[in-house]
Amino acid sequence: MKYIALLAVVLVGCSTANNQYPTQHLVVDTHVSAMSRQEVINGIHDCQSNGMRAVMVTSKKNVSGHITDVISEITCAPRYFGN
């Protein structure tokens, strides 16, 4: 009985060892709008006034022929990690 269980584990382990990673694709959304400076300031202030920290989600945008980071969303997250 032990040998059958061991054989099953070995066969399952060998069959999953040859799997390839899934193909990943970059999704480009051309309709992402950047937040204004005042919206960013208000979002950060809202998070801080609630005792949380602001996490900024950025995206890349072509501005005058140069790729630059723009802030597209602000999310509040816990201030501290762990205990």
NUGUNU-975647 format. One record per residue: residue in three letters; x, y, z of N, C-alpha, C in turn. Coordinates in steps of 0.001 Angstrom, whole numbers, padded with zeros to 6 digits, always signed. Each point is the difference from the previous one (the first is absolute). Last residue first. Layout:
<sites>
ALAXYZXYZXYZ/...
</sites>
This chain:
<sites>
ASN+002330+043452+013460-000643+000169+001312+000042+001415+000460/GLY+000230-000765-005281+000431-000852+001113-000735+000315+001280/PHE+000466+003922-003529-000118-001431-000261+000434-000754+001240/TYR-002135+005250-000865+001066-000871+000477-000303-001447-000358/ARG-002908+003526-001517+001256+000727+000203+001154-000946+000353/PRO-004340-001272-003177+000398+000094+001413+001373+000647+000140/ALA-002637+001490-004293+000439-001294+000521+000360+000168+001468/CYS-002666+002636-004575+000450+000045+001393+000316-001416+000470/THR+000224+002280-005131-000702-000935+000864+000561+000120+001408/ILE-000193+002652-005171+000569+000000+001351-000883-000889+000863/GLU+001154+000805-005697-000889-000357+001104+000760+000103+001317/SER+001940+001228-004233-001346-000270-000492-000971-000350+001125/ILE+004989+002688-001208-000773-000643+001059-001428-000173-000506/VAL+004615+000060-003047-001094+000842+000477-000783-000783+001041/ASP+005109-000040-002853-000937-000619+000938-001059+001026+000387/THR+002704-000097-004860+000073+000468+001379-001025-000735+000853/ILE+002654+000374-005212-000801-000857+000868+000194+000469+001440/HIS+000376+003027-004663+000747-000620+001098-000959-000841+000840/GLY-001364+002799-003757+001027-000902-000514+000843-000672+001063/SER-003676+002968+001104+000925+000729-000883+001157-000873-000460/VAL-002562-002613+003154-000237+001438+000068+001093+000688-000803/ASN-002256-005147+001145+000869+000699-000931-000375+001477+000008/LYS-000514-003761+004078-000703+000766-001007+001012+000726-000877/LYS-000846-004097+004221+000914+000698-000895-000814+000703-001075/SER-001397-001141+005301+000010-000583-001337+000950+000834-000844/THR-001223-001048+005674+000445+000815-001128-000154-000768-001307/VAL-001827+000291+005428+000074-000892-001149+000345+000868-001207/MET+000667+000645+005619-000292+000569-001309+000194-001035-001093/VAL-001200+000308+005524+000729-000805-000980-000415+000503-001369/ALA-000151+001896+005464-000454+000067-001384+000897-000855-000880/ARG-001370-000610+005431+001006+000544-000917-000528-000064-001421/MET-002705+000686+004956+000503-000987-000949+001071+000650-000870/GLY-003066+002070+003366+001014-000823+000650+000563-001088-000896/ASN-003209+003621-001072-000625-001221+000526+001012-000946+000633/SER+001350+004059-002102-000939+000424+001043-000742-001193+000615/GLN+002992-000668-003657+000722+000351+001224-000943+000427+001118/CYS-001810-000980-004304+000593-001208+000600+000663+000321+001332/ASP-001719+003619-002502-001091-000853+000491+000544-001255+000678/HIS+003061+002899-002167-000500+000584+001250-001131-000848+000592/ILE+001708-001208-004218+001009-000255+001034-000492+000531+001340/GLY-002713+000936-003705+000018-001435+000285+000989-000364+001093/ASN-000154+004488-001599-001200-000329+000783-000042-001477+000363/ILE+003484+001455-002836+000166+000586+001339-001194-000348+000879/VAL-000257-001264-004502+001020-000795+000697+000181+000505+001429/GLU-002830+002461-002812-000614-001287+000329+000969-000904+000755/GLN+001600+004111-001697-000869+000209+001158-000713-001282+000404/ARG+002725-000034-003893+000827+000209+001190-000871+000140+001248/SER-002138-002832-003926+000583+001337+000097+000795+000108+001300/MET-000655-004674-002733-000629+000833+001014+000673+001369+000000/ALA-000415-003306-004392+000847+000369+001133-000789+000867+000967/SER-001911-003929-003441+000191+001435+000182+000826+000257+001251/VAL-000851-004099-003864+000302+000268+001406+000263+001488+000141/HIS-001030-002658-004113-000968+000916+000585+000231+000241+001493/THR+002354-003099-003057+000274+001367-000448-000922+001021+000641/ASP+002144-004992+001217-001272+000712+000061+000263+001453-000355/VAL+002498-005094-000563+000154+001448-000086-001381+000626-000028/VAL+002556-004845+001574-001266+000606-000393+000178+001514+000054/LEU+003375-004528-000552-000152+001345+000521-001298+000583-000536/HIS+001197-005363+000907-000156+001051-001003-000157+001336+000706/GLN+001856-005541+000817-000499+001259+000536-000040+001039-001110/THR-000065-005752+000573+000447+001160-000750-000646+001254+000578/PRO+001061-004470+002993-000976+000575-000932+000564+001243-000687/TYR+003197-004073+001534-000678+001138+000597-001011+000567-000995/GLN+001256-005227-000176+000566+001294-000344-000785+001099+000720/ASN+000894-005435+001326-000950+001033-000422+000725+001298-000273/ASN+001805-004356+001697+000260+000439-001358-000966+001078-000488/ALA-000138-002267+004384+001295+000658-000118+000235+000576-001385/THR-003818-002701+001677-000148+001443+000092+001317+000727-000189/SER-000270-004791-000076-000879+000490-001058-000165+001507+000059/CYS+002566-002355+003292+000666+000005-001293-000892+000569-001091/GLY-001769-000534+004378+001087+000980+000011+000698+000082-001337/VAL-003281-003298+000609-000630+001321-000022+001068+001081-000033/LEU+001468-004415+000455-000579+000214-001319-000662+001371-000123/VAL+001763-001340+004201+001079+000180-000970-000571+000290-001384/VAL-003025-001071+003452+000614+001307+000251+001085+000287-001028/ALA-002019-004248-000085-000963+001019-000416+000584+001398+000178/LEU+002497-003671+001568-000017+000017-001455-000952+001074-000526/LEU+000087-000791+004619+001247+000629-000429+000058+000117-001515/ALA-003619-002339+001864-000112+001423+000318+001252+000751-000445/ILE+000063-004630-000439-000994+000542-000926-000158+001498+000229/TYR+002747-002472+002921+000630+000162-001309-000973+000586-001023/LYS-001458-001109+004408+000905+001146+000028+000563+000279-001385/MET-002622-003837+000629-000829+001191+000000+000871+001252+000000/
</sites>
